[in-house]
């Protein structure tokens, strides 16, 4: 049995703690998370591997998007193999148009079998609309500044 804490990325606390069997796949976890937060589970979604500081890594999409059918997908990732340890984390994004974002963390695991997944703790209500996401790249010392291109302002590129 896995005890998984799922936190919706909003200003107000919206948290669910779930218990699920160790051997479900991530597609089953996706559907249970969606249902738990009041969604129908019909929208596109992805999990993303992450480190302990929540830096987004490899995508685990809902469907295999490979031309040859050999890529990773939620249905091929077993929970126990994907998140083998307590404190392992994933980022979960539901509905790419609205970008509902969640932080998923294993808080306990053991070999107990459950008859069905359960919500064992629920805090807060899901807002009517997803919070707006601001995608800002970190400033890199190698980034160009506008000053570097001022010398080209008067150049007539139409001649070429």
C-alpha positions in Angstrom: 0.0 0.0 0.0 1.2 3.5 -0.9 0.2 6.6 1.0 0.5 9.4 -1.5 0.1 13.1 -0.7 -1.2 15.2 -3.6 -1.1 19.0 -3.4 -2.8 21.3 -5.9 -0.6 24.2 -6.9 -2.9 27.1 -5.8 -2.7 30.0 -3.3 -5.1 28.2 -0.9 -4.2 24.8 0.5 -5.8 22.0 -1.5 -4.4 18.7 -0.4 -5.5 15.1 -0.6 -3.8 12.1 0.9 -4.6 8.8 -0.9 -3.9 5.2 -0.3 -3.4 3.0 -3.3 -2.0 -0.5 -4.1 1.8 -0.6 -4.9 1.3 -2.3 -8.3 -1.2 0.1 -9.9 0.2 1.9 -13.0 0.4 5.7 -13.3 -2.7 5.8 -15.6 -4.7 4.3 -12.7 -3.2 6.9 -10.3 -4.0 9.7 -12.8 -7.6 8.7 -13.0 -7.9 8.4 -9.2 -6.2 11.8 -8.6 -8.5 13.4 -11.2 -11.6 11.9 -9.6 -10.4 12.9 -6.1 -10.1 16.5 -7.2 -13.4 16.6 -9.0 -12.3 16.2 -12.6 -13.6 13.6 -15.0 -10.2 12.3 -16.1 -10.9 12.8 -19.8 -8.3 15.5 -20.4 -4.7 15.0 -21.4 -2.3 14.7 -18.6 1.3 13.9 -17.8 3.5 13.0 -14.8 7.0 14.4 -14.7 9.9 12.9 -12.8 11.4 15.3 -10.4 14.2 15.7 -7.9 13.8 16.5 -4.2 13.6 20.2 -5.0 10.7 19.7 -7.5 12.7 20.4 -10.6 10.8 19.0 -13.5 12.4 16.2 -15.4 11.4 13.4 -17.9 7.8 13.4 -19.0 5.6 10.3 -18.5 2.6 11.1 -20.9 -0.8 9.6 -20.7 -0.4 7.9 -24.1 2.6 6.5 -25.9 3.5 9.2 -28.4 6.3 7.2 -30.1 6.1 6.4 -33.8 7.2 2.9 -33.1 5.1 2.4 -29.9 8.1 1.7 -27.6 8.1 4.9 -25.6 7.2 5.4 -21.9 3.6 6.1 -21.0 1.5 6.0 -17.8 0.2 2.6 -18.5 3.7 1.1 -18.7 4.9 2.7 -15.4 4.1 0.8 -12.2 3.9 2.9 -9.1 6.3 0.7 -7.0 8.9 0.9 -9.8 8.5 4.6 -10.6 8.4 5.8 -7.0 10.2 3.0 -5.0 10.9 5.1 -1.8 9.3 7.3 0.7 9.7 11.0 -0.2 9.9 10.2 -4.0 8.1 12.8 -6.0 6.4 13.5 -9.3 4.8 16.6 -10.8 1.3 15.9 -12.3 -0.3 18.2 -14.8 -3.9 17.7 -15.8 -5.6 19.4 -18.7 -3.0 21.2 -20.8 -5.3 24.0 -21.7 -6.0 24.9 -18.0 -2.7 23.6 -16.6 -3.9 22.2 -13.3 -0.6 21.4 -11.6 0.0 19.0 -8.6 2.8 17.9 -6.5 2.7 14.2 -5.7 4.9 12.7 -3.0 5.1 9.2 -1.4 4.6 9.6 2.4 4.5 5.9 3.3 4.7 2.5 1.7 4.3 -1.1 2.9 3.2 -4.4 1.5 -0.4 -4.3 2.7 -3.0 -4.9 0.0 -6.1 -2.7 -0.4 -9.4 -3.7 -1.9 -9.8 -0.2 -3.4 -8.0 3.2 -3.4 -9.2 5.6 -0.7 -8.9 9.3 0.2 -7.8 9.3 3.8 -7.4 13.1 4.2 -8.9 16.0 2.4 -8.0 19.7 3.0 -9.4 22.6 1.0 -11.7 23.0 -2.0 -10.6 23.0 -5.7 -11.1 26.6 -7.1 -13.5 27.0 -10.0 -10.6 28.0 -12.3 -7.0 26.9 -12.6 -4.5 29.5 -11.4 -2.6 31.3 -14.1 0.8 29.9 -14.7 3.7 32.3 -15.4 6.5 30.7 -17.4 9.7 32.7 -16.8 13.1 31.5 -17.8 15.9 32.0 -15.4 18.4 34.7 -16.4 21.5 33.2 -17.9 24.8 35.2 -18.0 25.1 34.1 -21.6 21.8 35.7 -22.6 21.9 38.6 -25.1 20.9 42.1 -24.1 19.0 44.5 -26.3 22.0 46.8 -26.4 24.0 44.2 -28.4 21.6 44.6 -31.3 21.3 48.4 -31.4 24.0 48.6 -34.1 21.7 46.7 -36.5 18.7 49.1 -36.1 19.6 51.3 -39.0 20.7 48.4 -41.3 18.5 47.9 -44.3 17.8 44.1 -44.5 15.5 44.6 -47.5 18.4 44.6 -49.9 18.9 40.8 -49.5 
